[in-house]
Amino acid sequence: MSVKRCVLEAVRLRAPGMIPRKVTKTHVIKEYTIPEGHLMMLSPYWSHRDPQRFPDPERFNPDRWLSCDLDKNQFIDGFVGFGGGRYQCPGRYTAACKRMQSEGETSVLAHLQQNQ
């Protein structure tokens, strides 16, 4: 099991905050009109619990990332853990590397403790 898949699955399940976007032109979504200039908020928490995009969304399942090309940062459609499009978090690579480093250190320490 890849550490990168585990990290992305953890981010999917526990993505923090909201993603704000200013509406640049009026949109109608179902019966709601969102006027130009208003602020929209996207919740990664709820987006990542859409069962159509993430089957069994409450379950930790790193294998759901097997179909993605993670070396090219091509994620599951609907994953917004680091924002989206040209407005992605500039620290996303640093955050992912730091998490993988922490996971790696934890794994080494656990291995060392088991072999004492």
N, CA, C and O of each residue as an XYZ file, in Angstrom:
464
protein
N       0.845     -1.181      0.000
C       0.000      0.000      0.000
C       0.889      1.241      0.000
O       1.796      1.358      0.824
N       0.635      2.148     -0.902
C       1.424      3.365     -1.059
C       1.110      4.384      0.040
O      -0.047      4.610      0.397
N       2.171      4.985      0.558
C       2.005      6.041      1.574
C       1.264      7.222      0.964
O       0.440      7.850      1.628
N       1.555      7.530     -0.306
C       0.906      8.664     -0.966
C      -0.609      8.454     -1.043
O      -1.377      9.388     -0.814
N      -1.040      7.227     -1.367
C      -2.478      6.937     -1.410
C      -3.099      7.076     -0.025
O      -4.214      7.579      0.111
N      -2.385      6.633      0.993
C      -2.880      6.750      2.374
C      -3.021      8.212      2.781
O      -4.003      8.599      3.414
N      -2.027      9.020      2.411
C      -2.073     10.453      2.744
C      -3.247     11.123      2.048
O      -3.979     11.890      2.675
N      -3.439     10.846      0.758
C      -4.550     11.462      0.029
C      -5.898     11.020      0.582
O      -6.840     11.811      0.635
N      -5.992      9.773      0.990
C      -7.247      9.291      1.573
C      -7.504      9.966      2.916
O      -8.648     10.285      3.241
N      -6.454     10.185      3.694
C      -6.610     10.899      4.968
C      -7.033     12.351      4.723
O      -7.887     12.880      5.434
N      -6.435     12.987      3.719
C      -6.823     14.361      3.371
C      -8.275     14.383      2.902
O      -9.031     15.286      3.260
N      -8.666     13.395      2.104
C     -10.057     13.332      1.634
C     -11.029     13.263      2.802
O     -12.049     13.951      2.808
N     -10.716     12.443      3.776
C     -11.618     12.259      4.916
C     -11.617     13.442      5.882
O     -12.620     13.700      6.546
N     -10.522     14.146      5.962
C     -10.406     15.217      6.964
C      -9.939     16.541      6.370
O      -9.179     17.274      7.003
N     -10.390     16.848      5.160
C     -10.013     18.114      4.526
C     -10.569     19.277      5.349
O     -11.763     19.318      5.644
N      -9.707     20.211      5.712
C     -10.150     21.317      6.561
C     -10.776     22.464      5.770
O     -10.571     22.603      4.564
N     -11.528     23.259      6.475
C     -11.969     24.551      5.977
C     -12.954     24.564      4.828
O     -13.588     23.566      4.487
N     -13.048     25.739      4.256
C     -13.936     26.011      3.129
C     -13.103     26.673      2.033
O     -12.069     27.281      2.308
N     -13.560     26.550      0.802
C     -12.877     27.169     -0.326
C     -13.781     28.281     -0.853
O     -14.832     28.001     -1.429
N     -13.377     29.557     -0.660
C     -14.212     30.668     -1.130
C     -13.901     31.018     -2.594
O     -12.752     30.954     -3.030
N     -14.937     31.383     -3.328
C     -14.783     31.857     -4.704
C     -15.775     32.984     -4.946
O     -16.940     32.903     -4.555
N     -15.291     34.037     -5.598
C     -16.161     35.157     -5.965
C     -16.842     34.823     -7.285
O     -16.195     34.381     -8.234
N     -18.153     35.037     -7.337
C     -18.931     34.756     -8.537
C     -18.666     35.867     -9.553
O     -18.908     37.043     -9.280
N     -18.158     35.473    -10.745
C     -17.793     36.471    -11.758
C     -18.931     36.791    -12.724
O     -18.919     37.831    -13.382
N     -19.913     35.895    -12.807
C     -21.126     36.202    -13.574
C     -22.282     35.453    -12.922
O     -22.081     34.413    -12.294
N     -23.473     35.977    -13.072
C     -24.657     35.391    -12.451
C     -24.870     33.966    -12.956
O     -24.789     33.689    -14.153
N     -25.147     33.067    -12.000
C     -25.423     31.662    -12.320
C     -26.746     31.256    -11.693
O     -27.142     31.781    -10.652
N     -27.423     30.318    -12.338
C     -28.627     29.727    -11.778
C     -28.338     28.247    -11.554
O     -27.983     27.523    -12.484
N     -28.495     27.813    -10.310
C     -28.309     26.410     -9.944
C     -29.634     25.937     -9.352
O     -30.059     26.376     -8.283
N     -30.269     25.025    -10.088
C     -31.628     24.571     -9.759
C     -32.520     25.801     -9.675
O     -32.635     26.530    -10.660
N     -33.157     26.061     -8.532
C     -34.046     27.236     -8.449
C     -33.369     28.444     -7.796
O     -34.033     29.431     -7.477
N     -32.061     28.368     -7.599
C     -31.323     29.446     -6.922
C     -30.527     30.276     -7.926
O     -29.868     29.739     -8.817
N     -30.600     31.586     -7.763
C     -29.800     32.499     -8.576
C     -28.678     33.050     -7.706
O     -28.921     33.597     -6.630
N     -27.437     32.897     -8.192
C     -26.272     33.430     -7.471
C     -25.781     34.629     -8.267
O     -25.222     34.471     -9.353
N     -25.988     35.835     -7.729
C     -25.640     37.047     -8.470
C     -24.127     37.268     -8.581
O     -23.356     36.867     -7.709
N     -23.737     37.902     -9.657
C     -22.343     38.300     -9.852
C     -21.866     39.121     -8.651
O     -22.600     39.961     -8.130
N     -20.644     38.872     -8.225
C     -20.070     39.611     -7.107
C     -20.247     38.941     -5.760
O     -19.551     39.280     -4.803
N     -21.174     37.989     -5.671
C     -21.381     37.281     -4.405
C     -20.258     36.278     -4.171
O     -19.488     35.961     -5.078
N     -20.182     35.794     -2.956
C     -19.165     34.831     -2.573
C     -19.799     33.457     -2.418
O     -20.820     33.309     -1.747
N     -19.193     32.456     -3.037
C     -19.639     31.063     -2.888
C     -18.604     30.337     -2.044
O     -17.415     30.654     -2.091
N     -19.059     29.374     -1.282
C     -18.152     28.578     -0.452
C     -18.328     27.108     -0.824
O     -19.448     26.611     -0.938
N     -17.201     26.426     -1.010
C     -17.203     24.996     -1.297
C     -16.665     24.272     -0.071
O     -15.628     24.648      0.477
N     -17.363     23.247      0.348
C     -16.936     22.462      1.497
C     -16.268     21.172      1.021
O     -16.952     20.277      0.525
N     -14.935     21.060      1.164
C     -14.276     19.798      0.805
C     -14.835     18.622      1.611
O     -14.945     17.507      1.101
N     -15.183     18.881      2.864
C     -15.717     17.813      3.711
C     -16.927     17.159      3.056
O     -16.990     15.934      2.950
N     -17.894     17.975      2.612
C     -19.108     17.419      2.006
C     -18.861     16.952      0.585
O     -19.447     15.956      0.161
N     -18.018     17.637     -0.158
C     -17.702     17.201     -1.522
C     -17.082     15.817     -1.532
O     -17.346     15.014     -2.427
N     -16.264     15.545     -0.543
C     -15.568     14.262     -0.462
C     -16.451     13.140      0.083
O     -15.995     12.004      0.214
N     -17.686     13.443      0.394
C     -18.616     12.423      0.876
C     -19.734     12.135     -0.130
O     -20.766     11.563      0.219
N     -19.512     12.536     -1.371
C     -20.457     12.247     -2.452
C     -20.273     10.783     -2.865
O     -19.241     10.439     -3.442
N     -21.252      9.916     -2.582
C     -21.082      8.490     -2.875
C     -20.962      8.170     -4.368
O     -20.500      7.087     -4.728
N     -21.372      9.095     -5.238
C     -21.203      8.859     -6.674
C     -19.735      8.976     -7.082
O     -19.279      8.286     -7.994
N     -19.009      9.846     -6.408
C     -17.587     10.029     -6.715
C     -16.689      9.195     -5.808
O     -15.611      8.758     -6.210
N     -17.153      8.982     -4.576
C     -16.373      8.244     -3.579
C     -17.264      7.167     -2.955
O     -17.837      7.385     -1.888
N     -17.385      6.011     -3.609
C     -18.228      4.946     -3.046
C     -17.817      4.612     -1.610
O     -16.631      4.582     -1.281
N     -18.815      4.361     -0.768
C     -18.578      4.096      0.655
C     -17.700      5.199      1.239
O     -16.611      4.923      1.744
N     -18.171      6.458      1.173
C     -17.330      7.627      1.457
C     -16.777      7.744      2.876
O     -15.771      8.422      3.083
N     -17.405      7.104      3.850
C     -16.911      7.214      5.230
C     -15.784      6.230      5.536
O     -15.133      6.327      6.576
N     -15.560      5.289      4.631
C     -14.552      4.255      4.861
C     -13.181      4.722      4.372
O     -13.062      5.278      3.280
N     -12.147      4.492      5.187
C     -10.764      4.764      4.793
C     -10.351      3.682      3.803
O     -10.210      2.515      4.169
N     -10.155      4.080      2.540
C      -9.851      3.113      1.491
C      -8.813      3.693      0.531
O      -9.181      4.255     -0.502
N      -7.532      3.569      0.850
C      -6.486      4.098     -0.034
C      -6.496      3.484     -1.427
O      -5.975      4.086     -2.365
N      -7.076      2.304     -1.581
C      -7.112      1.662     -2.897
C      -8.010      2.399     -3.890
O      -7.924      2.152     -5.093
N      -8.865      3.297     -3.410
C      -9.701      4.061     -4.342
C      -8.825      4.962     -5.231
O      -9.291      5.459     -6.256
N      -7.572      5.169     -4.843
C      -6.650      6.018     -5.597
C      -5.823      5.238     -6.622
O      -4.990      5.828     -7.310
N      -6.036      3.939     -6.734
C      -5.235      3.116     -7.649
C      -5.366      3.536     -9.115
O      -4.411      3.411     -9.882
N      -6.522      4.024     -9.499
C      -6.751      4.398    -10.902
C      -6.172      5.771    -11.260
O      -6.227      6.176    -12.421
N      -5.624      6.481    -10.292
C      -5.100      7.829    -10.529
C      -3.612      7.782    -10.846
O      -2.900      6.882    -10.399
N      -3.151      8.756    -11.618
C      -1.721      8.894    -11.883
C      -1.174      9.907    -10.880
O      -1.087     11.100    -11.171
N      -0.811      9.422     -9.709
C      -0.400     10.305     -8.624
C       0.939     10.972     -8.894
O       1.225     12.025     -8.326
N       1.767     10.376     -9.754
C       3.038     11.017    -10.108
C       2.807     12.309    -10.881
O       3.641     13.214    -10.854
N       1.665     12.391    -11.574
C       1.307     13.602    -12.315
C       0.254     14.417    -11.566
O      -0.317     15.360    -12.114
N       0.003     14.048    -10.311
C      -1.005     14.718     -9.478
C      -2.373     14.740    -10.142
O      -3.085     15.743    -10.081
N      -2.739     13.626    -10.780
C      -4.079     13.472    -11.347
C      -4.896     12.690    -10.327
O      -4.731     11.482    -10.158
N      -5.787     13.419     -9.652
C      -6.543     12.860     -8.551
C      -7.906     12.363     -9.014
O      -8.250     12.476    -10.191
N      -8.673     11.818     -8.089
C     -10.053     11.416     -8.360
C     -10.859     12.673     -8.669
O     -10.731     13.693     -7.992
N     -11.699     12.579     -9.711
C     -12.563     13.699    -10.058
C     -13.429     14.044     -8.855
O     -14.096     13.168     -8.303
N     -13.430     15.289     -8.446
C     -14.206     15.710     -7.282
C     -13.361     15.903     -6.031
O     -13.857     16.418     -5.029
N     -12.090     15.496     -6.071
C     -11.207     15.693     -4.917
C     -10.738     17.143     -4.905
O     -10.114     17.608     -5.859
N     -11.039     17.850     -3.827
C     -10.672     19.266     -3.718
C      -9.923     19.533     -2.405
O     -10.013     20.624     -1.842
N      -9.197     18.541     -1.934
C      -8.476     18.675     -0.670
C      -7.450     19.796     -0.668
O      -7.099     20.316      0.391
N      -6.963     20.174     -1.859
C      -5.985     21.256     -1.976
C      -6.519     22.370     -2.862
O      -5.739     23.092     -3.484
N      -7.821     22.518     -2.928
C      -8.412     23.493     -3.822
C      -8.598     22.863     -5.189
O      -8.652     21.640     -5.313
N      -8.697     23.695     -6.215
C      -8.882     23.146     -7.546
C      -8.474     24.115     -8.636
O      -8.431     25.328     -8.432
N      -8.177     23.558     -9.795
C      -7.821     24.377    -10.955
C      -6.598     25.228    -10.701
O      -5.650     24.794    -10.047
N      -6.623     26.432    -11.218
C      -5.457     27.315    -11.067
C      -5.353     27.926     -9.672
O      -4.382     28.618     -9.367
N      -6.342     27.673     -8.835
C      -6.319     28.222     -7.483
C      -5.990     27.173     -6.425
O      -6.443     27.279     -5.285
N      -5.217     26.178     -6.789
C      -4.839     25.162     -5.813
C      -3.878     25.749     -4.793
O      -3.164     26.714     -5.062
N      -3.881     25.148     -3.633
C      -3.004     25.577     -2.552
C      -1.548     25.496     -3.000
O      -1.100     24.427     -3.416
N      -0.794     26.596     -2.928
C       0.606     26.544     -3.347
C       1.470     25.665     -2.441
O       2.563     25.256     -2.835
N       0.998     25.379     -1.256
C       1.760     24.540     -0.332
C       1.379     23.074     -0.377
O       1.804     22.298      0.479
N       0.569     22.675     -1.383
C       0.066     21.299     -1.419
C       1.183     20.272     -1.519
O       1.100     19.214     -0.896
N       2.233     20.563     -2.295
C       3.320     19.591     -2.437
C       4.127     19.502     -1.147
O       4.529     18.418     -0.726
N       4.357     20.653     -0.530
C       5.080     20.665      0.745
C       4.299     19.909      1.801
O       4.868     19.117      2.552
N       2.999     20.148      1.861
C       2.151     19.463      2.848
C       2.165     17.961      2.619
O       2.293     17.189      3.569
N       2.034     17.543      1.375
C       2.022     16.103      1.070
C       3.368     15.469      1.418
O       3.417     14.379      1.987
N       4.455     16.153      1.074
C       5.789     15.618      1.391
C       5.996     15.534      2.897
O       6.557     14.559      3.396
N       5.547     16.547      3.617
C       5.715     16.555      5.076
C       4.921     15.422      5.711
O       5.406     14.753      6.623
N       3.699     15.209      5.230
C       2.886     14.110      5.768
C       3.538     12.764      5.476
O       3.565     11.878      6.330
N       4.069     12.618      4.245
C       4.720     11.354      3.905
C       5.972     11.151      4.755
O       6.279     10.029      5.158
N       6.696     12.248      5.027
C       7.877     12.152      5.878
C       7.475     11.711      7.280
O       8.112     10.837      7.867
N       6.419     12.315      7.815
C       5.944     11.948      9.155
C       5.494     10.497      9.194
O       5.801      9.773     10.140
N       4.757     10.066      8.153
C       4.310      8.684      8.097
C       5.503      7.731      8.024
O       5.517      6.683      8.670
N       6.499      8.110      7.230
C       7.695      7.282      7.103
C       8.439      7.164      8.417
O       8.881      6.079      8.794
N       8.579      8.285      9.116
C       9.262      8.278     10.409
C       8.497      7.428     11.415
O       9.096      6.687     12.195
N       7.170      7.538     11.394
C       6.348      6.742     12.308
C       6.513      5.254     12.009
O       6.614      4.439     12.927
N       6.539      4.902     10.721
C       6.712      3.499     10.338
C       8.060      2.954     10.784
O       8.153      1.826     11.270
N       9.107      3.762     10.616
C      10.449      3.324     11.042
C      10.492      3.132     12.538
O      11.029      2.134     13.021
N       9.934      4.073     13.282
C       9.922      3.957     14.748
C       9.130      2.741     15.191
O       9.555      2.038     16.108
N       8.003      2.475     14.573
C       7.197      1.312     14.923
C       7.972      0.030     14.639
O       7.935     -0.914     15.427
N       8.668      0.003     13.517
C       9.470     -1.167     13.150
C      10.594     -1.390     14.165
O      10.859     -2.518     14.581
N      11.247     -0.293     14.554
C      12.338     -0.396     15.529
C      11.842     -0.885     16.875
O      12.505     -1.686     17.533
N      10.667     -0.400     17.289
C      10.110     -0.827     18.561
C       9.747     -2.312     18.552
O       9.933     -3.009     19.549
N       9.234     -2.783     17.431
C       8.861     -4.189     17.317
C      10.077     -5.110     17.373
O       9.982     -6.251     17.825
N      11.218     -4.605     16.912
C      12.419     -5.440     16.838
C      13.375     -5.250     18.004
O      14.542     -5.633     17.917
N      12.899     -4.670     19.084
C      13.770     -4.492     20.259
C      13.768     -5.733     21.113
O      14.440     -5.775     22.144
